[in-house]
Amino acid sequence: MSAVASRLETISHKMGTREQELADMLGTTPQSLWRWRKDEATPKTNHLRRILDLAFAADELSELYPPDEAHVWLFERHRLLGGRRPVELITAGEIDAVLALIAQLKDGAVA
């Protein structure tokens, strides 16, 4: 399994995401995900960066929630994100705010 395929598997497993959801968050198509998983294509730099950021978020979130809870967490509104959903920010390429919220949760600063 390639490094990219491994990261995609981490995201899917730890966040409980479906292919279309993952493709949307990464700004690509399910077909591209399939090619990346099979090592038939290499993601461009911007997609690779998003994959690595999302894999990091998945690892961090998995310390707080099982996959089904992490999946719900991605799609619910959060006060500290201004009422926005983490998935919206990730899709818009604004993952830093999501990572900051996960860090706060891990530190116990947010209930």
Beta strands, then each sheet from edge to edge (+ up, - down):
end
